[in-house]
């Protein structure tokens, strides 16, 4: 019998990866499961927290962030760029004008979410802070849970007003020669709102070898659209056959 | 509110009873069946899979037709079988072959533990409403369990009608048996869940369940 209350805490399974299956599941009331291919490890919550601390310590010892402390980076961001980290050469602190920064924005096509690159003053969050429109309130968020868009942004604004930027060494992050923000988009938007587009801001730039880290929105939007379209066709055909 | 013609429902259950087929009406919230059943509301019935052809033929002979698109996009895991729906004059019979719940993550259908399935059939009881209408249904213990399970997993809330029936059943259940079955679904959360039900703290059950850390 399976526990119906299984929450997938994370899933980095990949057909191309070393591990084809790598998932962490919370089986509420029962145990936490770590699935690595055909192996399953059961943890109590206490054991799992101890295990994750041990992994954190090991990552620090490996120094994959070239002298920078992993505790100063968002876990979701680190997960997103995990594939590129073996190619990391160095991390450099630099200055850049806010007007030169670019942001990834999500937009809807029917029930599909696609992405585009825009300037900071064109983002829904910036327009919301300026009181221009409320599109941001329903904007899809991917790395924050249990908090509304408005709450998240206003809390961040309050924090920057009180503690300044960067607080606790948490910087906006860019990759190689690109000015596209990879982490800290909301921080950059709040700074633009508070100090204007000509403001010089300190950022961390990750330098990687190779091109794996480059963003190709045309390719990813096309892939998403194709899968979405094929699924629609498949469902229609399935329904037609069953009738 | 527009209602289903009660006589149609009565005739349907009389047909099932007279044919002596095995079935269990899973719930009758607010005693809506047969006299106050709203239009478009399903009547949820558990049936054994192996003899379903008998029931299906019986219904088709009685001018029911099958809605082949019912639950077409739902996902069924761990051997759970797809729902089957039969319709006649606004009577919507929704058949399932196992007691099932929707999983908390992606809402796939998952069968409850085999011991609970077995108990449903072994302990079913006949509820006679009046001279013209009666039906086979779950034992009080199993009904209590399935209403709690459905509220948490399928409905994601404790609705008024469900709370009312759970409160009625609290007086009728054999607690030790319920605990054993609940542990097959809720594991270590079971004592906390029963305590909250005992205190009628229904509004915090789902939140506390999701945030439970005692394991």
Interface residues (C-beta under 8 A of the other chain):
Chain A: X1 X2 X3 X4 X5 X6 X7 X8 X27 X28 X29 X30 X31 X44 X45 X235 X238 X239 X242 X243
Chain B: X68 X69 X72 X73 X77 X78 X101 X102 X103 X104 X105 X110 X111 X112 X113 X114 X149 X153 X184 X185 X186 X187 X188 X189 X190 X209 X210 X212 X213 X215
